[in-house]
Amino acid sequence: MYTCLAIDDELSAIEIITDYVAAQPQLKLLKSYSTAETALKEIENLKKPVDVIFLDIEMPSMNGIELAKRIKHKTHKLVFVTAHAAYAIDSYELEADGFLLKPFSQGKFDQTVKKLFSTTPSTQVDKVDDFILLKSIEQRNRFIKIKLDKIYAVEAQERDIKVHLEHEVIFSNSSFAEALALLPHEKGFSRVHRSFIVAENQVKTLERSYIILNNGVRISIGRKYLDFYHKMSKKKENLA
């Protein structure tokens, strides 16, 4: 049984999460909060971390991003819940374990929970998540399937994105925030610049200020993302 908390200033959202949790036999909702201040006060006093917190982002007084920074050590898993895809950027930088975009179905909720606690890499949910669907500008905004293991990097443009593959580039009118929400940390994707997400396993050359991917694309590492350099350096040391 996994323990969880829900924090959202909208009563209807709390009710939905409560119902969805009740439909999951492995989840137990310990408590829900409608204000960030009350949640912070009680969660800071928890004697042991809970398994997962479902956290709204847009709340008065203190938003979910600020609250997450203060309570992340009190939960094993953190899932952001929001009606705005743009917040995916913030959730990505905080390395949230999940992102639910309102309104979401019971099926999407169940899929997210299964990913959080799955111990078998070959589940049906993981198979579904082996690809993403993006609108292709070149194909008149038709949705195309792009396998995750084929993606080298995603680059933000003014109003769209470029998906770098081994020998080609796909232009999509999806937003960079949407791409951040779709590309999971657990699949080895990291943000290295305000305009770039990269696949860690496609990094051929690693320097403190830049990387070169296996397809030859050179990308600067932003000052805010030097943690990526340190993380990749440790990985290389462990493999040596």
RODO-2510 file (C-alpha; in nm, 4 decimals, decimal comma):
residues 240
     n   res          X          Y          Z
     1     m     0,0000     0,0000     0,0000
     2     y     0,1438     0,3365    -0,1071
     3     t     0,0559     0,6428     0,1000
     4     c    -0,0228     0,9704    -0,0714
     5     l    -0,1273     1,3307    -0,0161
     6     a    -0,3140     1,5700    -0,2452
     7     i    -0,2679     1,9483    -0,2465
     8     d    -0,4938     2,1662    -0,4619
     9     d    -0,6847     2,4864    -0,3925
    10     e    -0,9745     2,3724    -0,6134
    11     l    -1,2248     2,1519    -0,4312
    12     s    -1,3329     1,9852    -0,7574
    13     a    -0,9724     1,8848    -0,8297
    14     i    -0,9347     1,7378    -0,4794
    15     e    -1,2551     1,5398    -0,5299
    16     i    -1,1320     1,4008    -0,8627
    17     i    -0,7954     1,2928    -0,7192
    18     t    -0,9741     1,1397    -0,4185
    19     d    -1,1977     0,9359    -0,6488
    20     y    -0,9076     0,8290    -0,8711
    21     v    -0,6995     0,7246    -0,5684
    22     a    -0,9944     0,5274    -0,4285
    23     a    -1,0067     0,3307    -0,7551
    24     q    -0,6415     0,2283    -0,7084
    25     p    -0,6178    -0,0577    -0,4523
    26     q    -0,2459     0,0047    -0,3953
    27     l    -0,2962     0,3718    -0,2999
    28     k    -0,4128     0,5195     0,0292
    29     l    -0,4915     0,8909     0,0509
    30     l    -0,3839     1,0045     0,3967
    31     k    -0,5051     1,3615     0,3663
    32     s    -0,5833     1,6401     0,1203
    33     y    -0,5075     2,0111     0,1558
    34     s    -0,6673     2,3146    -0,0052
    35     t    -0,3978     2,5643     0,1001
    36     a    -0,0221     2,5472     0,0565
    37     e     0,0422     2,6997     0,3993
    38     t    -0,1510     2,4313     0,5876
    39     a     0,0095     2,1583     0,3787
    40     l     0,3592     2,2942     0,4433
    41     k     0,3065     2,3169     0,8185
    42     e     0,1788     1,9614     0,8530
    43     i     0,4083     1,7953     0,5998
    44     e     0,7207     1,9474     0,7557
    45     n     0,6211     1,7739     1,0804
    46     l     0,5811     1,4290     0,9251
    47     k     0,7985     1,1720     1,0988
    48     k     0,8576     0,9808     0,7762
    49     p     0,8089     1,0592     0,4072
    50     v     0,4937     0,9588     0,2224
    51     d     0,5157     0,7650    -0,1019
    52     v     0,3671     1,0257    -0,3358
    53     i     0,2335     1,3805    -0,3273
    54     f    -0,0027     1,5083    -0,5971
    55     l     0,0618     1,8822    -0,6052
    56     d    -0,1200     2,1606    -0,7878
    57     i     0,0991     2,4427    -0,9215
    58     e    -0,1273     2,7467    -0,9438
    59     m    -0,2285     2,8312    -0,5868
    60     p    -0,2618     3,1645    -0,4045
    61     s     0,0016     3,2893    -0,1587
    62     m     0,2509     3,0103    -0,2341
    63     n     0,2524     2,8267    -0,5649
    64     g     0,3256     2,4574    -0,6046
    65     i     0,6775     2,5131    -0,7379
    66     e     0,7851     2,6945    -0,4217
    67     l     0,6050     2,4453    -0,2013
    68     a     0,7696     2,1529    -0,3816
    69     k     1,1163     2,2892    -0,3062
    70     r     1,0332     2,2837     0,0659
    71     i     0,8594     1,9464     0,0919
    72     k     1,0287     1,7324    -0,1744
    73     h     1,2374     1,5613     0,0934
    74     k     0,9145     1,4485     0,2598
    75     t     0,8000     1,2325    -0,0305
    76     h     0,9472     0,9531    -0,2397
    77     k     0,7554     1,0615    -0,5508
    78     l     0,6228     1,4011    -0,6590
    79     v     0,3565     1,4519    -0,9260
    80     f     0,2626     1,8000    -1,0424
    81     v    -0,0985     1,8646    -1,1416
    82     t    -0,1803     2,1726    -1,3499
    83     a    -0,3984     2,3118    -1,6267
    84     h    -0,1027     2,4840    -1,7955
    85     a     0,1540     2,2928    -2,0030
    86     a     0,4018     2,5804    -1,9654
    87     y     0,4629     2,4720    -1,6055
    88     a     0,6200     2,1526    -1,7377
    89     i     0,9457     2,3506    -1,7614
    90     d     0,9466     2,4149    -1,3857
    91     s     0,8464     2,0578    -1,3026
    92     y     1,1241     1,9270    -1,5267
    93     e     1,3883     2,1364    -1,3531
    94     l     1,2663     2,0125    -1,0133
    95     e     1,2889     1,6562    -1,1475
    96     a     0,9294     1,5756    -1,0669
    97     d     0,8379     1,2100    -1,1081
    98     g     0,5171     1,2813    -1,2963
    99     f     0,3142     1,5548    -1,4618
   100     l    -0,0653     1,5473    -1,4991
   101     l    -0,2196     1,8068    -1,7275
   102     k    -0,5778     1,8995    -1,6307
   103     p    -0,8291     1,7742    -1,7178
   104     f    -0,6952     1,4183    -1,6982
   105     s    -0,8815     1,0902    -1,7093
   106     q    -0,8770     0,7974    -1,4704
   107     g    -0,6780     0,6114    -1,7347
   108     k    -0,4082     0,8789    -1,7513
   109     f    -0,3943     0,8905    -1,3706
   110     d    -0,3611     0,5114    -1,3503
   111     q    -0,0880     0,5167    -1,6144
   112     t     0,1086     0,7785    -1,4209
   113     v     0,0785     0,5840    -1,0947
   114     k     0,1856     0,2617    -1,2627
   115     k     0,4971     0,4334    -1,3978
   116     l     0,5801     0,5665    -1,0513
   117     f     0,5912     0,2277    -0,8844
   118     s     0,6527    -0,0169    -1,1666
   119     t     0,9410    -0,2576    -1,1042
   120     t     0,9137    -0,4413    -1,4368
   121     p     1,0586    -0,2581    -1,7374
   122     s     0,8454    -0,4357    -1,9948
   123     t     0,4938    -0,3459    -1,8806
   124     q     0,2274    -0,2384    -2,1259
   125     v     0,2456     0,1173    -1,9950
   126     d     0,6171     0,1335    -2,0681
   127     k     0,5554     0,0063    -2,4189
   128     v     0,3049     0,2834    -2,4764
   129     d     0,5574     0,5362    -2,3492
   130     d     0,8288     0,4203    -2,5914
   131     f     0,7154     0,6916    -2,8306
   132     i     0,5629     1,0375    -2,8328
   133     l     0,3127     1,1940    -3,0714
   134     l     0,3899     1,5385    -3,2139
   135     k     0,2305     1,7495    -3,4863
   136     s     0,4553     1,7709    -3,7925
   137     i     0,4646     2,1098    -3,9664
   138     e     0,5915     1,9470    -4,2857
   139     q     0,2982     1,7051    -4,2882
   140     r     0,0295     1,9721    -4,2438
   141     n     0,0076     1,9316    -3,8657
   142     r    -0,0622     1,5602    -3,8806
   143     f     0,0423     1,3708    -3,5697
   144     i     0,3504     1,1559    -3,6215
   145     k     0,4950     0,8920    -3,3934
   146     i     0,8564     0,9411    -3,2845
   147     k     1,0279     0,6633    -3,0906
   148     l     1,2082     0,7845    -2,7794
   149     d     1,5246     0,5902    -2,8559
   150     k     1,5523     0,7708    -3,1901
   151     i     1,5547     1,1191    -3,0360
   152     y     1,8935     1,2849    -2,9916
   153     a     1,7727     1,6299    -2,8835
   154     v     1,4772     1,8671    -2,8848
   155     e     1,5454     2,2311    -2,9624
   156     a     1,3132     2,5237    -2,8885
   157     q     1,2403     2,7636    -3,1731
   158     e     1,0359     3,0854    -3,1552
   159     r     0,6947     2,9154    -3,1706
   160     d     0,7765     2,5518    -3,2399
   161     i     1,0438     2,2893    -3,1828
   162     k     1,3033     2,0936    -3,3783
   163     v     1,3442     1,7253    -3,2972
   164     h     1,6964     1,6107    -3,3820
   165     l     1,7228     1,2481    -3,4965
   166     e     2,0301     1,0671    -3,6283
   167     h     2,0081     1,1840    -3,9904
   168     e     1,7133     1,4217    -3,9979
   169     v     1,5315     1,7005    -3,8186
   170     i     1,1557     1,7073    -3,7614
   171     f     0,9825     2,0424    -3,7228
   172     s     0,6799     2,0403    -3,4930
   173     n     0,4438     2,3189    -3,3832
   174     s     0,4238     2,1635    -3,0369
   175     s     0,5638     2,3900    -2,7659
   176     f     0,8896     2,3338    -2,5799
   177     a     0,6871     2,3059    -2,2589
   178     e     0,4827     2,0241    -2,4116
   179     a     0,8026     1,8455    -2,5130
   180     l     0,9327     1,8753    -2,1563
   181     a     0,6121     1,7186    -2,0287
   182     l     0,6393     1,4308    -2,2758
   183     l     1,0080     1,3424    -2,2376
   184     p     1,0540     1,1699    -1,9003
   185     h     1,3639     1,1919    -1,6796
   186     e     1,3487     0,8188    -1,6193
   187     k     1,3971     0,7592    -1,9922
   188     g     1,7281     0,9480    -1,9800
   189     f     1,6340     1,2948    -2,1054
   190     s     1,7830     1,6061    -1,9458
   191     r     1,7603     1,9778    -2,0031
   192     v     2,1063     2,1270    -2,0679
   193     h     2,0106     2,4727    -2,1902
   194     r     1,7020     2,6919    -2,1853
   195     s     1,6451     2,5828    -2,5460
   196     f     1,7637     2,2200    -2,5446
   197     i     1,6672     1,8807    -2,4057
   198     v     1,9078     1,5972    -2,4870
   199     a     1,9135     1,2201    -2,4651
   200     e     2,1915     1,1365    -2,2198
   201     n     2,2879     0,8169    -2,4030
   202     q     2,3567     1,0165    -2,7207
   203     v     2,6268     1,2348    -2,5630
   204     k     2,9559     1,1581    -2,7388
   205     t     3,1747     1,4407    -2,6039
   206     l     3,1303     1,6092    -2,2669
   207     e     3,2988     1,9361    -2,1751
   208     r     3,2123     2,1784    -1,8984
   209     s     3,0588     2,4322    -2,1379
   210     y     2,9279     2,2130    -2,4201
   211     i     2,8448     1,8627    -2,5414
   212     i     2,8619     1,6963    -2,8810
   213     l     2,6018     1,4350    -2,9653
   214     n     2,6599     1,1169    -3,1647
   215     n     2,5026     1,2816    -3,4705
   216     g     2,7559     1,5668    -3,4550
   217     v     2,5267     1,8343    -3,3096
   218     r     2,7112     2,0631    -3,0661
   219     i     2,5080     2,2129    -2,7803
   220     s     2,6155     2,4630    -2,5149
   221     i     2,5505     2,3772    -2,1509
   222     g     2,3690     2,6692    -1,9881
   223     r     2,4987     2,8098    -1,6613
   224     k     2,1780     2,7034    -1,4844
   225     y     2,2331     2,3441    -1,5962
   226     l     2,5860     2,2691    -1,4801
   227     d     2,4347     1,9954    -1,2630
   228     f     2,3987     1,8033    -1,5895
   229     y     2,7752     1,8215    -1,6449
   230     h     2,8480     1,6967    -1,2929
   231     k     2,5924     1,4156    -1,3225
   232     m     2,7302     1,2983    -1,6582
   233     s     3,0892     1,3247    -1,5314
   234     k     3,0061     1,0899    -1,2434
   235     k     2,8412     0,8454    -1,4836
   236     k     3,1528     0,8412    -1,7016
   237     e     3,3723     0,7879    -1,3943
   238     n     3,1575     0,4934    -1,2851
   239     l     3,1807     0,3397    -1,6320
   240     a     3,5558     0,3834    -1,6493
***
